[in-house]
């Protein structure tokens, strides 16, 4: 199901804008001088690519990642290159949006089969018989 939806994913990369900041972690002086951490931001409600239903679905499924201004934020500081971090953040965001648009199949409730009901009743009878055997007049 997921692979089928990937082939018709809408390209909204032109609506994504980036913020940069200095990354933490290893990197020596590079960490202190260069803004390599990239944060991809996308305004869900103002998107011209998705329909209103799709925007609503994205907003509900990614509600924890969307701030009060309606911006979806994804950060990346995995590499020492700002360009690579931007690409990673963009791909993470596209993957999140793609997965949020997938609607799970409805569950069809099933009933236990006749054989399963019979097995359950038979095991109940066996357990009851076992307990009945344990009963007895223990006073002598």
N, CA, C and O atoms as a DFTB+ gen file, in Angstrom:
560 C
 N C O
     1  1       0.828      -1.192       0.000
     2  2       0.000       0.000       0.000
     3  2       0.865       1.244       0.000
     4  3       0.588       2.194      -0.733
     5  1       1.945       1.249       0.843
     6  2       2.812       2.403       0.944
     7  2       3.530       2.671      -0.368
     8  3       3.667       3.822      -0.783
     9  1       3.992       1.598      -1.029
    10  2       4.714       1.768      -2.282
    11  2       3.813       2.305      -3.378
    12  3       4.269       3.067      -4.231
    13  1       2.548       1.924      -3.374
    14  2       1.621       2.426      -4.383
    15  2       1.435       3.928      -4.259
    16  3       1.293       4.626      -5.263
    17  1       1.434       4.424      -3.029
    18  2       1.208       5.847      -2.830
    19  2       2.451       6.664      -3.163
    20  3       2.346       7.833      -3.535
    21  1       3.639       6.048      -3.029
    22  2       4.873       6.779      -3.297
    23  2       4.980       7.253      -4.732
    24  3       5.568       8.302      -4.994
    25  1       4.420       6.497      -5.669
    26  2       4.558       6.876      -7.065
    27  2       3.711       8.100      -7.419
    28  3       3.974       8.746      -8.434
    29  1       2.710       8.432      -6.615
    30  2       1.894       9.599      -6.921
    31  2       1.992      10.664      -5.819
    32  3       1.017      11.360      -5.536
    33  1       3.174      10.787      -5.199
    34  2       3.398      11.787      -4.172
    35  2       3.518      13.151      -4.841
    36  3       4.167      13.293      -5.877
    37  1       2.893      14.137      -4.245
    38  2       2.948      15.495      -4.786
    39  2       4.234      16.165      -4.335
    40  3       4.674      15.976      -3.202
    41  1       4.839      16.952      -5.226
    42  2       6.085      17.648      -4.922
    43  2       5.763      19.008      -4.310
    44  3       5.292      19.913      -4.998
    45  1       6.019      19.139      -3.022
    46  2       5.760      20.402      -2.339
    47  2       7.068      21.031      -1.850
    48  3       7.051      21.906      -0.984
    49  1       8.201      20.585      -2.406
    50  2       9.508      21.047      -1.935
    51  2       9.716      22.547      -2.159
    52  3      10.503      23.173      -1.449
    53  1       9.020      23.125      -3.136
    54  2       9.166      24.574      -3.371
    55  2       8.474      25.398      -2.285
    56  3       8.714      26.601      -2.182
    57  1       7.617      24.769      -1.471
    58  2       6.936      25.467      -0.383
    59  2       7.695      25.380       0.943
    60  3       7.321      26.027       1.922
    61  1       8.758      24.580       0.967
    62  2       9.544      24.401       2.190
    63  2      10.597      25.503       2.265
    64  3      11.270      25.796       1.277
    65  1      10.735      26.116       3.449
    66  2      11.822      27.067       3.657
    67  2      12.675      26.572       4.816
    68  3      12.231      25.763       5.630
    69  1      13.904      27.071       4.878
    70  2      14.869      26.557       5.842
    71  2      15.366      27.643       6.779
    72  3      15.470      28.815       6.416
    73  1      15.672      27.208       8.006
    74  2      16.354      28.025       9.000
    75  2      17.627      27.271       9.358
    76  3      17.632      26.041       9.395
    77  1      18.695      27.997       9.621
    78  2      19.938      27.336      10.000
    79  2      20.386      27.831      11.369
    80  3      20.044      28.936      11.791
    81  1      21.147      27.001      12.042
    82  2      21.699      27.347      13.354
    83  2      22.958      26.531      13.559
    84  3      23.252      25.612      12.795
    85  1      23.693      26.877      14.597
    86  2      24.907      26.116      14.899
    87  2      24.523      24.788      15.534
    88  3      23.683      24.734      16.432
    89  1      25.136      23.740      15.065
    90  2      24.849      22.398      15.565
    91  2      25.609      22.132      16.848
    92  3      26.625      22.767      17.132
    93  1      25.096      21.180      17.620
    94  2      25.836      20.699      18.776
    95  2      26.579      19.444      18.399
    96  3      26.484      18.981      17.262
    97  1      27.305      18.898      19.321
    98  2      27.972      17.635      19.066
    99  2      29.364      17.791      18.503
   100  3      29.966      18.861      18.592
   101  1      29.883      16.699      17.910
   102  2      31.264      16.690      17.437
   103  2      31.433      17.553      16.207
   104  3      30.472      17.825      15.488
   105  1      32.656      17.979      15.970
   106  2      32.937      18.809      14.801
   107  2      33.995      19.846      15.079
   108  3      34.404      20.570      14.171
   109  1      34.452      19.936      16.323
   110  2      35.535      20.869      16.650
   111  2      35.114      22.310      16.466
   112  3      34.004      22.696      16.832
   113  1      36.009      23.107      15.895
   114  2      35.715      24.522      15.702
   115  2      34.587      24.730      14.700
   116  3      33.909      25.757      14.728
   117  1      34.386      23.761      13.820
   118  2      33.317      23.867      12.823
   119  2      31.963      24.073      13.506
   120  3      31.116      24.814      13.007
   121  1      31.768      23.412      14.648
   122  2      30.511      23.527      15.382
   123  2      30.328      24.954      15.888
   124  3      29.220      25.490      15.862
   125  1      31.403      25.558      16.343
   126  2      31.324      26.887      16.936
   127  2      31.219      28.007      15.911
   128  3      30.751      29.097      16.240
   129  1      31.643      27.762      14.685
   130  2      31.700      28.835      13.688
   131  2      30.642      28.750      12.600
   132  3      30.150      29.780      12.141
   133  1      30.284      27.545      12.180
   134  2      29.451      27.378      10.987
   135  2      28.047      26.907      11.371
   136  3      27.882      26.030      12.219
   137  1      27.045      27.504      10.732
   138  2      25.653      27.096      10.975
   139  2      25.317      25.905      10.082
   140  3      24.884      26.073       8.942
   141  1      25.521      24.702      10.613
   142  2      25.300      23.504       9.803
   143  2      23.962      22.836      10.077
   144  3      23.477      22.081       9.235
   145  1      23.345      23.094      11.240
   146  2      22.052      22.486      11.543
   147  2      20.991      23.144      10.663
   148  3      20.915      24.370      10.577
   149  1      20.181      22.324      10.016
   150  2      19.129      22.843       9.139
   151  2      17.770      22.441       9.697
   152  3      17.573      21.309      10.138
   153  1      16.841      23.386       9.670
   154  2      15.475      23.131      10.121
   155  2      14.544      23.457       8.955
   156  3      14.461      24.600       8.506
   157  1      13.857      22.441       8.483
   158  2      12.909      22.625       7.383
   159  2      11.555      23.001       7.970
   160  3      11.082      22.372       8.916
   161  1      10.935      24.036       7.400
   162  2       9.630      24.500       7.862
   163  2       8.669      24.527       6.682
   164  3       9.046      24.886       5.566
   165  1       7.422      24.144       6.941
   166  2       6.413      24.135       5.879
   167  2       5.075      24.514       6.491
   168  3       4.648      23.932       7.488
   169  1       4.423      25.489       5.888
   170  2       3.116      25.933       6.372
   171  2       2.045      25.055       5.726
   172  3       1.766      25.170       4.533
   173  1       1.459      24.186       6.526
   174  2       0.529      23.178       6.017
   175  2      -0.730      23.813       5.446
   176  3      -1.154      23.456       4.347
   177  1      -1.330      24.741       6.167
   178  2      -2.620      25.312       5.766
   179  2      -2.520      26.160       4.501
   180  3      -3.500      26.279       3.765
   181  1      -1.369      26.742       4.238
   182  2      -1.214      27.620       3.071
   183  2      -0.678      26.897       1.840
   184  3      -0.341      27.537       0.844
   185  1      -0.596      25.588       1.899
   186  2      -0.072      24.823       0.778
   187  2      -1.038      24.866      -0.407
   188  3      -2.245      24.682      -0.252
   189  1      -0.476      25.116      -1.599
   190  2      -1.282      25.137      -2.820
   191  2      -1.278      23.767      -3.504
   192  3      -2.038      23.542      -4.446
   193  1      -0.440      22.870      -3.040
   194  2      -0.273      21.564      -3.677
   195  2      -1.344      20.569      -3.231
   196  3      -1.829      19.776      -4.037
   197  1      -1.713      20.610      -1.949
   198  2      -2.639      19.626      -1.389
   199  2      -4.052      20.178      -1.298
   200  3      -4.254      21.384      -1.163
   201  1      -5.029      19.276      -1.375
   202  2      -6.432      19.664      -1.229
   203  2      -6.734      19.913       0.249
   204  3      -5.920      19.604       1.119
   205  1      -7.906      20.472       0.519
   206  2      -8.291      20.770       1.904
   207  2      -8.394      19.491       2.738
   208  3      -8.010      19.481       3.907
   209  1      -8.909      18.415       2.143
   210  2      -9.027      17.150       2.865
   211  2      -7.652      16.602       3.226
   212  3      -7.439      16.118       4.337
   213  1      -6.709      16.684       2.263
   214  2      -5.353      16.202       2.521
   215  2      -4.667      17.043       3.585
   216  3      -3.961      16.508       4.440
   217  1      -4.870      18.354       3.540
   218  2      -4.271      19.241       4.553
   219  2      -4.831      18.925       5.940
   220  3      -4.098      18.930       6.929
   221  1      -6.125      18.651       6.003
   222  2      -6.755      18.300       7.281
   223  2      -6.186      16.984       7.812
   224  3      -5.917      16.856       9.007
   225  1      -6.004      16.008       6.921
   226  2      -5.438      14.718       7.300
   227  2      -4.008      14.883       7.808
   228  3      -3.636      14.291       8.820
   229  1      -3.211      15.684       7.111
   230  2      -1.830      15.944       7.524
   231  2      -1.817      16.634       8.885
   232  3      -1.031      16.276       9.763
   233  1      -2.685      17.619       9.055
   234  2      -2.726      18.378      10.308
   235  2      -3.107      17.498      11.499
   236  3      -2.557      17.655      12.589
   237  1      -4.037      16.583      11.293
   238  2      -4.449      15.733      12.412
   239  2      -3.401      14.670      12.740
   240  3      -3.133      14.405      13.912
   241  1      -2.810      14.064      11.714
   242  2      -1.841      13.009      11.968
   243  2      -0.497      13.542      12.473
   244  3       0.193      12.857      13.228
   245  1      -0.124      14.748      12.065
   246  2       1.159      15.318      12.483
   247  2       0.961      16.470      13.468
   248  3       1.780      17.387      13.521
   249  1      -0.111      16.428      14.239
   250  2      -0.446      17.522      15.156
   251  2       0.663      17.796      16.167
   252  3       0.869      18.947      16.552
   253  1       1.375      16.772      16.599
   254  2       2.432      16.958      17.600
   255  2       3.665      17.640      17.024
   256  3       4.469      18.197      17.771
   257  1       3.821      17.604      15.714
   258  2       4.987      18.208      15.082
   259  2       4.671      19.579      14.481
   260  3       5.570      20.256      13.982
   261  1       3.403      19.991      14.523
   262  2       2.992      21.289      13.974
   263  2       2.803      22.258      15.132
   264  3       2.125      21.946      16.111
   265  1       3.417      23.448      15.011
   266  2       3.297      24.419      16.101
   267  2       2.008      25.226      15.974
   268  3       1.223      25.003      15.053
   269  1       1.789      26.166      16.900
   270  2       0.534      26.925      16.924
   271  2       0.365      27.834      15.707
   272  3      -0.754      28.245      15.399
   273  1       1.469      28.155      15.006
   274  2       1.395      28.974      13.794
   275  2       1.065      28.140      12.559
   276  3       0.884      28.692      11.474
   277  1       0.984      26.832      12.710
   278  2       0.659      25.950      11.601
   279  2       1.871      25.507      10.800
   280  3       1.731      25.049       9.666
   281  1       3.066      25.637      11.380
   282  2       4.291      25.243      10.681
   283  2       4.743      23.859      11.123
   284  3       4.823      23.560      12.314
   285  1       5.034      23.028      10.140
   286  2       5.600      21.713      10.393
   287  2       7.116      21.868      10.395
   288  3       7.696      22.331       9.413
   289  1       7.769      21.475      11.510
   290  2       9.211      21.622      11.654
   291  2       9.893      20.267      11.654
   292  3       9.443      19.331      12.315
   293  1      10.999      20.169      10.898
   294  2      11.845      18.981      10.911
   295  2      13.292      19.456      10.954
   296  3      13.719      20.241      10.107
   297  1      14.051      18.974      11.951
   298  2      15.452      19.390      12.115
   299  2      16.395      18.278      11.692
   300  3      16.067      17.093      11.764
   301  1      17.584      18.694      11.246
   302  2      18.629      17.733      10.933
   303  2      19.982      18.365      11.234
   304  3      20.288      19.459      10.761
   305  1      20.782      17.666      12.022
   306  2      22.152      18.107      12.296
   307  2      23.070      16.883      12.268
   308  3      24.018      16.779      13.047
   309  1      22.766      15.964      11.355
   310  2      23.485      14.696      11.294
   311  2      24.889      14.831      10.710
   312  3      25.808      14.130      11.133
   313  1      25.058      15.730       9.739
   314  2      26.358      15.854       9.091
   315  2      26.958      17.228       9.372
   316  3      26.320      18.083       9.985
   317  1      28.187      17.425       8.919
   318  2      28.856      18.712       9.107
   319  2      28.586      19.650       7.933
   320  3      29.097      20.770       7.904
   321  1      27.798      19.206       6.980
   322  2      27.494      20.013       5.801
   323  2      26.065      20.556       5.897
   324  3      25.119      19.798       6.116
   325  1      25.919      21.858       5.733
   326  2      24.597      22.475       5.780
   327  2      23.719      21.978       4.635
   328  3      22.531      21.720       4.827
   329  1      24.296      21.846       3.459
   330  2      23.540      21.397       2.293
   331  2      23.011      19.975       2.497
   332  3      21.853      19.692       2.191
   333  1      23.856      19.088       3.010
   334  2      23.408      17.715       3.264
   335  2      22.312      17.684       4.326
   336  3      21.347      16.929       4.207
   337  1      22.461      18.505       5.364
   338  2      21.438      18.560       6.410
   339  2      20.117      19.091       5.857
   340  3      19.050      18.641       6.275
   341  1      20.172      20.032       4.932
   342  2      18.938      20.529       4.299
   343  2      18.265      19.422       3.504
   344  3      17.045      19.267       3.558
   345  1      19.058      18.653       2.766
   346  2      18.491      17.553       1.978
   347  2      17.901      16.482       2.881
   348  3      16.842      15.928       2.584
   349  1      18.580      16.190       3.981
   350  2      18.076      15.184       4.926
   351  2      16.763      15.655       5.543
   352  3      15.807      14.886       5.646
   353  1      16.719      16.939       5.959
   354  2      15.505      17.490       6.571
   355  2      14.353      17.483       5.571
   356  3      13.221      17.160       5.932
   357  1      14.636      17.838       4.308
   358  2      13.591      17.838       3.283
   359  2      13.055      16.425       3.061
   360  3      11.843      16.229       2.972
   361  1      13.950      15.439       2.972
   362  2      13.493      14.063       2.733
   363  2      12.710      13.523       3.939
   364  3      11.738      12.788       3.765
   365  1      13.131      13.885       5.164
   366  2      12.380      13.475       6.351
   367  2      10.971      14.055       6.329
   368  3      10.000      13.370       6.650
   369  1      10.871      15.334       5.945
   370  2       9.564      15.988       5.909
   371  2       8.676      15.349       4.842
   372  3       7.497      15.092       5.088
   373  1       9.229      15.095       3.676
   374  2       8.446      14.474       2.607
   375  2       7.970      13.087       3.018
   376  3       6.850      12.692       2.696
   377  1       8.820      12.345       3.732
   378  2       8.435      11.013       4.197
   379  2       7.317      11.105       5.241
   380  3       6.370      10.319       5.208
   381  1       7.426      12.066       6.169
   382  2       6.383      12.259       7.177
   383  2       5.041      12.575       6.529
   384  3       4.018      11.991       6.886
   385  1       5.052      13.503       5.575
   386  2       3.808      13.914       4.915
   387  2       3.230      12.762       4.112
   388  3       2.018      12.543       4.123
   389  1       4.082      12.028       3.418
   390  2       3.625      10.885       2.624
   391  2       2.969       9.830       3.507
   392  3       1.908       9.302       3.172
   393  1       3.608       9.525       4.638
   394  2       3.049       8.518       5.541
   395  2       1.756       9.002       6.191
   396  3       0.870       8.200       6.486
   397  1       1.646      10.303       6.415
   398  2       0.430      10.820       7.056
   399  2      -0.769      10.788       6.104
   400  3      -1.915      10.793       6.555
   401  1      -0.519      10.755       4.814
   402  2      -1.616      10.730       3.833
   403  2      -2.159       9.326       3.596
   404  3      -3.212       9.163       2.979
   405  1      -1.449       8.316       4.082
   406  2      -1.904       6.934       3.892
   407  2      -2.990       6.631       4.905
   408  3      -2.789       6.772       6.111
   409  1      -4.138       6.215       4.407
   410  2      -5.242       5.863       5.290
   411  2      -5.270       4.348       5.463
   412  3      -5.287       3.608       4.480
   413  1      -5.277       3.888       6.717
   414  2      -5.286       2.439       6.934
   415  2      -6.610       1.832       6.495
   416  3      -7.652       2.489       6.491
   417  1      -6.537       0.550       6.123
   418  2      -7.748      -0.155       5.721
   419  2      -8.667      -0.313       6.925
   420  3      -8.205      -0.456       8.057
   421  1      -9.961      -0.288       6.672
   422  2     -10.937      -0.494       7.738
   423  2     -10.873      -1.946       8.199
   424  3     -10.722      -2.857       7.384
   425  1     -10.987      -2.154       9.488
   426  2     -10.978      -3.501      10.041
   427  2     -12.363      -4.107       9.879
   428  3     -13.375      -3.502      10.231
   429  1     -12.378      -5.319       9.336
   430  2     -13.641      -6.034       9.201
   431  2     -13.773      -6.956      10.400
   432  3     -12.993      -7.899      10.534
   433  1     -14.735      -6.710      11.272
   434  2     -14.866      -7.573      12.447
   435  2     -15.281      -8.987      12.046
   436  3     -16.155      -9.179      11.200
   437  1     -14.642      -9.960      12.664
   438  2     -14.944     -11.355      12.353
   439  2     -15.497     -12.042      13.593
   440  3     -15.291     -11.592      14.720
   441  1     -16.202     -13.141      13.359
   442  2     -16.764     -13.917      14.465
   443  2     -15.958     -15.202      14.585
   444  3     -15.423     -15.695      13.592
   445  1     -15.868     -15.750      15.800
   446  2     -15.143     -17.016      15.940
   447  2     -15.875     -18.137      15.189
   448  3     -17.104     -18.177      15.138
   449  1     -15.087     -19.036      14.617
   450  2     -15.679     -20.137      13.848
   451  2     -16.367     -21.123      14.789
   452  3     -16.179     -21.089      16.006
   453  1     -17.156     -21.987      14.198
   454  2     -17.885     -22.998      14.980
   455  2     -16.896     -23.936      15.678
   456  3     -17.093     -24.310      16.834
   457  1     -15.830     -24.311      14.961
   458  2     -14.820     -25.203      15.541
   459  2     -14.125     -24.530      16.718
   460  3     -13.840     -25.186      17.720
   461  1     -13.846     -23.228      16.613
   462  2     -13.187     -22.509      17.712
   463  2     -14.091     -22.449      18.934
   464  3     -13.628     -22.600      20.065
   465  1     -15.388     -22.227      18.705
   466  2     -16.343     -22.202      19.823
   467  2     -16.381     -23.569      20.515
   468  3     -16.397     -23.656      21.743
   469  1     -16.396     -24.647      19.695
   470  2     -16.441     -25.998      20.252
   471  2     -15.177     -26.316      21.045
   472  3     -15.247     -26.938      22.105
   473  1     -14.002     -25.884      20.525
   474  2     -12.742     -26.114      21.247
   475  2     -12.754     -25.394      22.593
   476  3     -12.317     -25.942      23.605
   477  1     -13.262     -24.159      22.593
   478  2     -13.325     -23.385      23.836
   479  2     -14.234     -24.069      24.851
   480  3     -13.870     -24.208      26.018
   481  1     -15.412     -24.496      24.411
   482  2     -16.348     -25.158      25.323
   483  2     -15.794     -26.485      25.830
   484  3     -15.979     -26.836      26.995
   485  1     -15.113     -27.223      24.951
   486  2     -14.525     -28.502      25.336
   487  2     -13.447     -28.297      26.401
   488  3     -13.374     -29.055      27.368
   489  1     -12.614     -27.276      26.222
   490  2     -11.557     -27.026      27.212
   491  2     -12.167     -26.582      28.540
   492  3     -11.645     -26.914      29.604
   493  1     -13.278     -25.828      28.481
   494  2     -13.959     -25.429      29.717
   495  2     -14.509     -26.661      30.436
   496  3     -14.435     -26.757      31.661
   497  1     -15.060     -27.600      29.668
   498  2     -15.596     -28.826      30.267
   499  2     -14.484     -29.640      30.907
   500  3     -14.662     -30.179      32.000
   501  1     -13.324     -29.738      30.231
   502  2     -12.187     -30.476      30.767
   503  2     -11.702     -29.860      32.078
   504  3     -11.449     -30.570      33.051
   505  1     -11.572     -28.516      32.094
   506  2     -11.133     -27.834      33.312
   507  2     -12.140     -28.042      34.444
   508  3     -11.757     -28.289      35.588
   509  1     -13.422     -27.941      34.117
   510  2     -14.462     -28.162      35.130
   511  2     -14.419     -29.568      35.672
   512  3     -14.576     -29.766      36.877
   513  1     -14.206     -30.570      34.801
   514  2     -14.135     -31.966      35.231
   515  2     -12.931     -32.184      36.133
   516  3     -13.008     -32.914      37.121
   517  1     -11.801     -31.536      35.781
   518  2     -10.587     -31.657      36.580
   519  2     -10.825     -31.116      37.992
   520  3     -10.400     -31.719      38.978
   521  1     -11.508     -29.974      38.076
   522  2     -11.785     -29.374      39.381
   523  2     -12.814     -30.199      40.158
   524  3     -12.758     -30.285      41.385
   525  1     -13.740     -30.797      39.435
   526  2     -14.749     -31.656      40.083
   527  2     -14.075     -32.872      40.705
   528  3     -14.470     -33.317      41.783
   529  1     -13.053     -33.417      40.030
   530  2     -12.317     -34.574      40.548
   531  2     -11.575     -34.209      41.833
   532  3     -11.426     -35.047      42.723
   533  1     -11.119     -32.989      41.931
   534  2     -10.382     -32.554      43.117
   535  2     -11.305     -32.419      44.334
   536  3     -10.868     -32.514      45.481
   537  1     -12.584     -32.196      44.050
   538  2     -13.533     -32.040      45.153
   539  2     -13.731     -33.371      45.855
   540  3     -13.564     -34.433      45.256
   541  1     -14.069     -33.309      47.066
   542  2     -14.339     -34.552      47.764
   543  2     -14.520     -34.274      49.243
   544  3     -14.329     -33.160      49.729
   545  1     -14.887     -35.306      49.914
   546  2     -15.054     -35.175      51.346
   547  2     -13.711     -35.490      51.986
   548  3     -13.323     -36.654      52.081
   549  1     -13.014     -34.477      52.416
   550  2     -11.674     -34.658      52.950
   551  2     -11.667     -34.899      54.464
   552  3     -10.615     -35.138      55.058
   553  1     -12.814     -34.835      55.058
   554  2     -12.875     -35.051      56.493
   555  2     -13.040     -36.543      56.773
   556  3     -13.907     -37.198      56.195
   557  1     -12.234     -37.052      57.630
   558  2     -12.305     -38.474      57.960
   559  2     -12.718     -38.695      59.382
   560  3     -12.827     -39.839      59.823
